[in-house]
Amino acid sequence: MDNYGIEVFSGELSVINSSFTGTTQSALFSNIYQKDLQEVNGAFIAVYGDSKLEITDTQFARGRSTNGGCIALFGSIDTTI
């Protein structure tokens, strides 16, 4: 598993007044298209297990991954966006 942003394992994450932007020239996109990576979970945020995620006043643009696009959630995630 690879991730190029924030990873949370059974914890809490609050993202407030933020901006996440990918570009088509990034290594993330190149690797996905060339299939050099086995798996990319969430271009910007991946949350696992028994966790809490709160996102407020935040923008995501051009995030791509093999699982989840901009945000990937795996498990019992209490999510507020």
Number of C-alpha atoms within 10 A of each C-alpha: 7 16 17 15 14 13 18 17 15 15 14 14 18 11 14 12 9 11 11 15 12 17 12 11 8 9 12 21 18 13 15 16 10 8 11 10 14 10 15 21 25 25 28 23 23 24 25 17 14 15 19 19 18 13 15 12 10 12 12 15 12 13 20 21 22 16 15 18 18 21 19 20 20 14 12 13 17 12 12 10 10
